Amino acid sequence: GNVVTFVMKYENCTFPEAIKQLADKAGVALPEMEYSEEAKRRETRRQRLLEVNKEAAKFYFYQLRTPHGAKAKEYLDKRQLSDEVRKNFGLGYAPVRGEELLAYLRQKGFSDDLIRDVGLAKIDERRGTTTQFWNRVMFPIIDLRGNVIAFGGRVLDDSKPKYINTSDTLVYKKSNGVFAMNLAKNANGNQFILVEGYMDVIALHQAGFTNAVAGLGTALTSEQAQLLSRYASEILISYDADEAGQKAAARALSIFKKTNAKIKVLHLSGGKDPDEIIKNYGVEKMKAIITGAANEVEFALLREHNKYDVASDDGKRQYLQA
């Protein structure tokens, strides 16, 4: 085909999306006669917000590699993350003094209201402008076009909340987002491994499972399921082995039923999540778990099996009845 059909197939996107991507890359202005002045202003604002996020990602990335980021680096060392994977995911550090980010972005020409509207700061009548993220390992969230659209930040100790994420903005909607989709979409072998969090994704990528992704909300949404099924025909759900994780997996199964994707669930043994399993038992164990993924019926049977003492006759009867 031509360049447009190539992009449509490679990026698995619609014709208008392909045209927009190609125009952006070539620096060509698309005809604007059909757009209102309000739409033009909105698009200009959207581009400025993306520029803010890009500069913030650079700032966080640099801070991790300074003496200020020593504790964050120590945390990532404990998680056994290589320098290569840190670079691939653009990991960074938000310093204790949040004013440093504000000063950096202001020096780059961004106003406080832009910094606020992209979710990096809050404006308070008493305290003025304060940053949203401080003293956290930073995970940039990147869309399919390579734009930084949001951030997740993790504390370096056991304080709560463990994670803070960017709220919805003009350039980011949490219910639509999938972490690491920009990396996994072209290396998925027509299959995704869907996990719960950033660190599970990164650990799997480092171990060679570069088709791992994660949702960005508290629970999978139908929008995320539709996006994943556009790029792969099979989804392997790999949520935590605890009861909350298994309930989330059961809910995800019901959401994926509305797509055309084939769904399986991983039975995690030897750890509560993929990161722990890989660290404790290595890559081959994780490969075996993936090979033994359960279909929907097998998953339902396994969940019931775990509720009863099937070593006893009474437990067997209860399991059979269930």
C-alpha positions as a Markdown table, in Angstrom:
| # | Residue | x | y | z |
|---|---|---|---|---|
| 1 | Gly | 0.0 | 0.0 | 0.0 |
| 2 | Asn | 0.9 | 3.6 | 0.3 |
| 3 | Val | 2.3 | 5.5 | 3.3 |
| 4 | Val | -1.1 | 6.1 | 4.8 |
| 5 | Thr | -2.2 | 2.4 | 4.7 |
| 6 | Phe | 1.3 | 1.5 | 6.0 |
| 7 | Val | 0.8 | 3.7 | 9.1 |
| 8 | Met | -2.8 | 2.4 | 9.5 |
| 9 | Lys | -1.6 | -1.2 | 9.6 |
| 10 | Tyr | 1.6 | -0.6 | 11.6 |
| 11 | Glu | 0.0 | 1.6 | 14.2 |
| 12 | Asn | -3.4 | -0.2 | 14.0 |
| 13 | Cys | -5.1 | 3.2 | 13.8 |
| 14 | Thr | -7.9 | 4.8 | 11.7 |
| 15 | Phe | -7.5 | 6.8 | 8.5 |
| 16 | Pro | -7.9 | 10.2 | 10.2 |
| 17 | Glu | -5.4 | 9.2 | 12.9 |
| 18 | Ala | -2.8 | 8.1 | 10.3 |
| 19 | Ile | -3.2 | 11.4 | 8.4 |
| 20 | Lys | -2.8 | 13.4 | 11.5 |
| 21 | Gln | 0.4 | 11.4 | 12.6 |
| 22 | Leu | 1.9 | 11.8 | 9.1 |
| 23 | Ala | 1.1 | 15.5 | 9.0 |
| 24 | Asp | 2.7 | 16.0 | 12.4 |
| 25 | Lys | 5.9 | 14.2 | 11.4 |
| 26 | Ala | 6.2 | 16.1 | 8.2 |
| 27 | Gly | 5.3 | 19.5 | 9.7 |
| 28 | Val | 2.4 | 19.9 | 7.3 |
| 29 | Ala | -0.6 | 21.9 | 8.4 |
| 30 | Leu | -3.8 | 20.1 | 7.6 |
| 31 | Pro | -6.7 | 22.2 | 6.2 |
| 32 | Glu | -8.3 | 24.1 | 9.1 |
| 33 | Met | -11.4 | 25.6 | 7.4 |
| 34 | Glu | -13.7 | 23.0 | 9.1 |
| 35 | Tyr | -12.3 | 23.8 | 12.5 |
| 36 | Ser | -13.8 | 26.6 | 14.7 |
| 37 | Glu | -11.6 | 29.1 | 16.5 |
| 38 | Glu | -12.4 | 27.4 | 19.8 |
| 39 | Ala | -11.1 | 24.1 | 18.4 |
| 40 | Lys | -7.9 | 25.7 | 17.2 |
| 41 | Arg | -7.4 | 27.3 | 20.6 |
| 42 | Arg | -8.0 | 23.9 | 22.3 |
| 43 | Glu | -5.5 | 22.2 | 20.0 |
| 44 | Thr | -2.8 | 24.9 | 20.6 |
| 45 | Arg | -3.4 | 24.5 | 24.4 |
| 46 | Arg | -3.1 | 20.7 | 24.1 |
| 47 | Gln | 0.3 | 21.0 | 22.3 |
| 48 | Arg | 1.6 | 23.4 | 25.0 |
| 49 | Leu | 0.5 | 20.9 | 27.7 |
| 50 | Leu | 2.4 | 18.1 | 26.0 |
| 51 | Glu | 5.5 | 20.4 | 25.9 |
| 52 | Val | 5.2 | 20.9 | 29.6 |
| 53 | Asn | 5.1 | 17.2 | 30.3 |
| 54 | Lys | 8.0 | 16.6 | 27.9 |
| 55 | Glu | 10.2 | 19.1 | 29.8 |
| 56 | Ala | 9.1 | 17.7 | 33.2 |
| 57 | Ala | 10.1 | 14.2 | 32.1 |
| 58 | Lys | 13.5 | 15.5 | 31.1 |
| 59 | Phe | 13.8 | 17.2 | 34.5 |
| 60 | Tyr | 12.8 | 14.1 | 36.5 |
| 61 | Phe | 15.1 | 11.9 | 34.4 |
| 62 | Tyr | 18.1 | 14.2 | 35.1 |
| 63 | Gln | 17.3 | 14.4 | 38.8 |
| 64 | Leu | 17.6 | 10.6 | 39.2 |
| 65 | Arg | 21.2 | 10.9 | 38.0 |
| 66 | Thr | 22.2 | 13.6 | 40.5 |
| 67 | Pro | 23.2 | 13.3 | 44.2 |
| 68 | His | 19.6 | 14.4 | 45.0 |
| 69 | Gly | 18.3 | 11.2 | 43.5 |
| 70 | Ala | 20.6 | 8.9 | 45.5 |
| 71 | Lys | 17.8 | 7.4 | 47.5 |
| 72 | Ala | 15.6 | 6.8 | 44.5 |
| 73 | Lys | 18.5 | 5.2 | 42.7 |
| 74 | Glu | 19.0 | 3.0 | 45.7 |
| 75 | Tyr | 15.4 | 2.0 | 45.6 |
| 76 | Leu | 15.6 | 1.0 | 41.9 |
| 77 | Asp | 18.9 | -0.9 | 42.6 |
| 78 | Lys | 17.0 | -2.9 | 45.3 |
| 79 | Arg | 14.4 | -3.7 | 42.7 |
| 80 | Gln | 17.3 | -4.9 | 40.5 |
| 81 | Leu | 16.4 | -2.7 | 37.5 |
| 82 | Ser | 19.1 | -2.3 | 34.9 |
| 83 | Asp | 20.3 | 1.0 | 33.6 |
| 84 | Glu | 19.0 | 0.1 | 30.2 |
| 85 | Val | 15.4 | -0.6 | 31.4 |
| 86 | Arg | 15.5 | 2.7 | 33.5 |
| 87 | Lys | 16.4 | 4.6 | 30.3 |
| 88 | Asn | 13.8 | 2.7 | 28.1 |
| 89 | Phe | 11.0 | 3.7 | 30.5 |
| 90 | Gly | 12.4 | 7.2 | 31.2 |
| 91 | Leu | 12.4 | 6.6 | 35.0 |
| 92 | Gly | 13.1 | 9.7 | 37.0 |
| 93 | Tyr | 13.0 | 11.3 | 40.5 |
| 94 | Ala | 10.9 | 14.1 | 41.9 |
| 95 | Pro | 13.1 | 15.9 | 44.4 |
| 96 | Val | 12.0 | 16.8 | 48.0 |
| 97 | Arg | 12.0 | 20.5 | 47.1 |
| 98 | Gly | 9.2 | 20.7 | 44.6 |
| 99 | Glu | 10.1 | 24.4 | 43.8 |
| 100 | Glu | 13.0 | 23.1 | 41.7 |
| 101 | Leu | 10.6 | 21.7 | 39.1 |
| 102 | Leu | 8.5 | 24.9 | 39.1 |
| 103 | Ala | 11.6 | 27.0 | 38.7 |
| 104 | Tyr | 12.8 | 24.8 | 35.8 |
| 105 | Leu | 9.5 | 24.9 | 33.9 |
| 106 | Arg | 9.1 | 28.7 | 34.5 |
| 107 | Gln | 12.6 | 29.2 | 33.1 |
| 108 | Lys | 11.4 | 27.3 | 30.0 |
| 109 | Gly | 8.6 | 29.8 | 29.5 |
| 110 | Phe | 5.7 | 27.9 | 30.9 |
| 111 | Ser | 3.1 | 29.7 | 33.0 |
| 112 | Asp | 1.8 | 28.4 | 36.4 |
| 113 | Asp | -1.6 | 27.8 | 35.0 |
| 114 | Leu | -0.1 | 25.5 | 32.2 |
| 115 | Ile | 1.8 | 23.6 | 34.9 |
| 116 | Arg | -1.4 | 23.3 | 36.9 |
| 117 | Asp | -3.6 | 22.3 | 34.0 |
| 118 | Val | -1.2 | 19.4 | 33.1 |
| 119 | Gly | -1.5 | 18.0 | 36.6 |
| 120 | Leu | 2.0 | 18.8 | 37.8 |
| 121 | Ala | 1.0 | 21.5 | 40.4 |
| 122 | Lys | -1.8 | 22.8 | 42.6 |
| 123 | Ile | -2.5 | 26.4 | 43.2 |
| 124 | Asp | -3.6 | 27.3 | 46.7 |
| 125 | Glu | -4.7 | 30.8 | 47.9 |
| 126 | Arg | -2.6 | 30.4 | 51.1 |
| 127 | Arg | 0.4 | 28.5 | 49.8 |
| 128 | Gly | 0.5 | 29.6 | 46.2 |
| 129 | Thr | 1.7 | 27.1 | 43.6 |
| 130 | Thr | 2.9 | 23.8 | 44.9 |
| 131 | Thr | 4.0 | 20.7 | 43.1 |
| 132 | Gln | 1.9 | 17.5 | 42.9 |
| 133 | Phe | 4.9 | 15.1 | 43.1 |
| 134 | Trp | 7.9 | 15.3 | 45.5 |
| 135 | Asn | 10.4 | 12.7 | 46.8 |
| 136 | Arg | 9.0 | 10.0 | 44.5 |
| 137 | Val | 10.3 | 7.7 | 41.8 |
| 138 | Met | 8.6 | 9.0 | 38.6 |
| 139 | Phe | 7.1 | 6.9 | 35.8 |
| 140 | Pro | 6.3 | 8.9 | 32.7 |
| 141 | Ile | 3.1 | 7.7 | 30.9 |
| 142 | Ile | 3.6 | 7.8 | 27.2 |
| 143 | Asp | 0.9 | 7.5 | 24.5 |
| 144 | Leu | 1.1 | 5.6 | 21.2 |
| 145 | Arg | 2.7 | 8.6 | 19.4 |
| 146 | Gly | 5.5 | 9.0 | 21.9 |
| 147 | Asn | 4.0 | 11.9 | 23.8 |
| 148 | Val | 4.4 | 12.1 | 27.6 |
| 149 | Ile | 0.8 | 12.6 | 28.7 |
| 150 | Ala | 1.0 | 12.0 | 32.5 |
| 151 | Phe | 3.1 | 10.7 | 35.4 |
| 152 | Gly | 2.9 | 8.1 | 38.2 |
| 153 | Gly | 5.0 | 8.6 | 41.3 |
| 154 | Arg | 6.0 | 6.0 | 43.9 |
| 155 | Val | 7.1 | 6.7 | 47.5 |
| 156 | Leu | 10.5 | 5.5 | 48.6 |
| 157 | Asp | 9.2 | 4.0 | 51.8 |
| 158 | Asp | 6.0 | 2.5 | 53.1 |
| 159 | Ser | 4.1 | 5.7 | 53.6 |
| 160 | Lys | 0.6 | 6.2 | 52.0 |
| 161 | Pro | -0.5 | 6.7 | 49.3 |
| 162 | Lys | 2.1 | 4.4 | 47.8 |
| 163 | Tyr | 1.3 | 5.8 | 44.3 |
| 164 | Ile | 0.1 | 9.2 | 43.1 |
| 165 | Asn | -1.0 | 9.5 | 39.5 |
| 166 | Thr | -1.9 | 12.5 | 37.3 |
| 167 | Ser | -5.6 | 13.3 | 37.3 |
| 168 | Asp | -7.5 | 13.6 | 34.0 |
| 169 | Thr | -6.4 | 16.6 | 31.9 |
| 170 | Leu | -6.9 | 17.8 | 28.4 |
| 171 | Val | -4.1 | 15.5 | 27.2 |
| 172 | Tyr | -4.8 | 12.5 | 29.5 |
| 173 | Lys | -7.8 | 10.4 | 30.4 |
| 174 | Lys | -7.0 | 7.7 | 32.9 |
| 175 | Ser | -9.8 | 5.3 | 31.8 |
| 176 | Asn | -8.2 | 5.2 | 28.2 |
| 177 | Gly | -4.6 | 4.8 | 29.2 |
| 178 | Val | -2.4 | 1.7 | 29.1 |
| 179 | Phe | 1.1 | 1.9 | 30.6 |
| 180 | Ala | 3.9 | 0.7 | 28.3 |
| 181 | Met | 1.6 | 0.3 | 25.3 |
| 182 | Asn | 4.0 | 2.5 | 23.3 |
| 183 | Leu | 6.7 | -0.2 | 23.9 |
| 184 | Ala | 4.6 | -3.3 | 23.8 |
| 185 | Lys | 2.4 | -2.6 | 20.7 |
| 186 | Asn | 5.1 | -3.5 | 18.1 |
| 187 | Ala | 6.7 | -6.4 | 20.1 |
| 188 | Asn | 3.6 | -8.2 | 21.3 |
| 189 | Gly | 3.5 | -11.3 | 19.0 |
| 190 | Asn | -0.2 | -10.7 | 18.8 |
| 191 | Gln | -0.5 | -11.2 | 22.6 |
| 192 | Phe | -0.4 | -8.9 | 25.7 |
| 193 | Ile | 0.3 | -9.8 | 29.3 |
| 194 | Leu | -1.9 | -7.5 | 31.4 |
| 195 | Val | -0.6 | -6.9 | 34.9 |
| 196 | Glu | -1.6 | -4.6 | 37.8 |
| 197 | Gly | 1.2 | -2.0 | 38.2 |
| 198 | Tyr | 4.2 | -0.2 | 36.8 |
| 199 | Met | 6.9 | -2.3 | 38.5 |
| 200 | Asp | 5.4 | -5.6 | 37.3 |
| 201 | Val | 5.5 | -4.3 | 33.7 |
| 202 | Ile | 9.1 | -3.1 | 34.0 |
| 203 | Ala | 10.2 | -6.3 | 35.6 |
| 204 | Leu | 8.6 | -8.4 | 32.9 |
| 205 | His | 10.2 | -6.2 | 30.1 |
| 206 | Gln | 13.6 | -6.6 | 31.7 |
| 207 | Ala | 13.1 | -10.3 | 31.8 |
| 208 | Gly | 12.3 | -10.3 | 28.1 |
| 209 | Phe | 8.5 | -10.3 | 28.2 |
| 210 | Thr | 8.2 | -7.0 | 26.2 |
| 211 | Asn | 4.5 | -7.5 | 25.6 |
| 212 | Ala | 3.6 | -6.6 | 29.2 |
| 213 | Val | 1.3 | -3.7 | 29.9 |
| 214 | Ala | -0.8 | -2.3 | 32.8 |
| 215 | Gly | -4.0 | -0.3 | 33.2 |
| 216 | Leu | -3.7 | 3.1 | 34.8 |
| 217 | Gly | -6.9 | 3.1 | 36.9 |
| 218 | Thr | -8.0 | 1.2 | 39.9 |
| 219 | Ala | -9.8 | -1.3 | 37.7 |
| 220 | Leu | -9.8 | -2.2 | 34.0 |
| 221 | Thr | -12.2 | -0.2 | 31.9 |
| 222 | Ser | -14.0 | -1.1 | 28.7 |
| 223 | Glu | -12.0 | 1.6 | 26.8 |
| 224 | Gln | -8.7 | -0.1 | 27.9 |
| 225 | Ala | -10.0 | -3.5 | 26.9 |
| 226 | Gln | -11.0 | -2.3 | 23.5 |
| 227 | Leu | -7.6 | -0.6 | 22.9 |
| 228 | Leu | -5.7 | -3.8 | 23.9 |
| 229 | Ser | -7.9 | -6.0 | 21.6 |
| 230 | Arg | -7.2 | -3.7 | 18.7 |
| 231 | Tyr | -3.5 | -4.5 | 18.9 |
| 232 | Ala | -3.6 | -8.2 | 19.9 |
| 233 | Ser | -5.9 | -11.2 | 19.5 |
| 234 | Glu | -4.9 | -12.8 | 22.9 |
| 235 | Ile | -4.7 | -11.2 | 26.4 |
| 236 | Leu | -3.1 | -13.0 | 29.3 |
| 237 | Ile | -4.4 | -11.5 | 32.6 |
| 238 | Ser | -1.7 | -11.6 | 35.3 |
| 239 | Tyr | -3.2 | -10.0 | 38.4 |
| 240 | Asp | -1.9 | -10.5 | 41.9 |
| 241 | Ala | -2.5 | -13.9 | 43.5 |
| 242 | Asp | -4.3 | -12.5 | 46.5 |
| 243 | Glu | -8.2 | -12.4 | 46.7 |
| 244 | Ala | -8.4 | -8.8 | 45.6 |
| 245 | Gly | -6.3 | -9.6 | 42.5 |
| 246 | Gln | -8.4 | -12.7 | 41.7 |
| 247 | Lys | -11.6 | -10.7 | 42.0 |
| 248 | Ala | -10.1 | -8.1 | 39.6 |
| 249 | Ala | -9.2 | -10.8 | 37.2 |
| 250 | Ala | -12.8 | -12.2 | 37.2 |
| 251 | Arg | -14.1 | -8.7 | 36.6 |
| 252 | Ala | -11.6 | -8.1 | 33.7 |
| 253 | Leu | -12.8 | -11.4 | 32.1 |
| 254 | Ser | -16.3 | -10.1 | 32.0 |
| 255 | Ile | -15.2 | -6.8 | 30.4 |
| 256 | Phe | -13.1 | -8.6 | 27.8 |
| 257 | Lys | -16.1 | -10.7 | 26.8 |
| 258 | Lys | -17.3 | -7.6 | 24.9 |
| 259 | Thr | -14.2 | -7.7 | 22.7 |
| 260 | Asn | -13.0 | -10.2 | 20.1 |
| 261 | Ala | -9.8 | -11.1 | 22.0 |
| 262 | Lys | -9.1 | -14.5 | 23.4 |
| 263 | Ile | -8.6 | -14.3 | 27.1 |
| 264 | Lys | -6.6 | -16.4 | 29.5 |
| 265 | Val | -5.6 | -16.0 | 33.2 |
| 266 | Leu | -2.2 | -16.8 | 34.7 |
| 267 | His | -2.1 | -18.8 | 37.9 |
| 268 | Leu | 0.8 | -17.2 | 39.8 |
| 269 | Ser | 2.6 | -19.6 | 42.1 |
| 270 | Gly | 5.7 | -18.9 | 44.0 |
| 271 | Gly | 5.0 | -15.2 | 44.5 |
| 272 | Lys | 2.2 | -12.7 | 44.7 |
| 273 | Asp | 3.1 | -11.0 | 41.4 |
| 274 | Pro | 5.3 | -11.5 | 38.3 |
| 275 | Asp | 8.1 | -9.3 | 39.7 |
| 276 | Glu | 8.4 | -11.5 | 42.8 |
| 277 | Ile | 8.2 | -14.8 | 40.8 |
| 278 | Ile | 10.9 | -13.7 | 38.4 |
| 279 | Lys | 13.2 | -12.6 | 41.3 |
| 280 | Asn | 12.6 | -15.8 | 43.3 |
| 281 | Tyr | 12.5 | -18.4 | 40.6 |
| 282 | Gly | 13.8 | -16.9 | 37.4 |
| 283 | Val | 12.5 | -16.4 | 33.8 |
| 284 | Glu | 11.9 | -20.1 | 33.1 |
| 285 | Lys | 9.3 | -20.3 | 35.9 |
| 286 | Met | 7.4 | -17.3 | 34.4 |
| 287 | Lys | 7.5 | -18.9 | 31.0 |
| 288 | Ala | 6.0 | -22.1 | 32.4 |
| 289 | Ile | 3.2 | -20.1 | 34.1 |
| 290 | Ile | 2.4 | -18.3 | 30.8 |
| 291 | Thr | 2.4 | -21.7 | 29.0 |
| 292 | Gly | -0.1 | -23.0 | 31.6 |
| 293 | Ala | -2.4 | -20.0 | 31.4 |
| 294 | Ala | -6.1 | -21.0 | 32.2 |
| 295 | Asn | -9.1 | -20.3 | 30.0 |
| 296 | Glu | -12.2 | -18.8 | 31.5 |
| 297 | Val | -13.7 | -22.1 | 32.6 |
| 298 | Glu | -10.5 | -23.4 | 34.1 |
| 299 | Phe | -10.0 | -20.1 | 36.0 |
| 300 | Ala | -13.5 | -20.3 | 37.5 |
| 301 | Leu | -12.9 | -23.9 | 38.6 |
| 302 | Leu | -9.6 | -23.0 | 40.1 |
| 303 | Arg | -11.1 | -20.1 | 42.1 |
| 304 | Glu | -13.7 | -22.5 | 43.6 |
| 305 | His | -11.1 | -25.2 | 44.2 |
| 306 | Asn | -9.1 | -22.8 | 46.4 |
| 307 | Lys | -12.2 | -22.0 | 48.6 |
| 308 | Tyr | -12.6 | -25.6 | 49.9 |
| 309 | Asp | -10.6 | -28.3 | 51.7 |
| 310 | Val | -10.8 | -30.8 | 48.9 |
| 311 | Ala | -8.7 | -33.3 | 50.9 |
| 312 | Ser | -11.9 | -34.0 | 52.9 |
| 313 | Asp | -15.1 | -35.6 | 51.7 |
| 314 | Asp | -17.2 | -32.7 | 52.8 |
| 315 | Gly | -14.9 | -30.3 | 51.0 |
| 316 | Lys | -15.1 | -32.3 | 47.8 |
| 317 | Arg | -18.9 | -32.2 | 48.0 |
| 318 | Gln | -18.9 | -28.5 | 48.5 |
| 319 | Tyr | -16.5 | -28.0 | 45.6 |
| 320 | Leu | -18.5 | -30.2 | 43.3 |
| 321 | Gln | -21.7 | -28.3 | 44.2 |
| 322 | Ala | -20.0 | -25.0 | 43.7 |
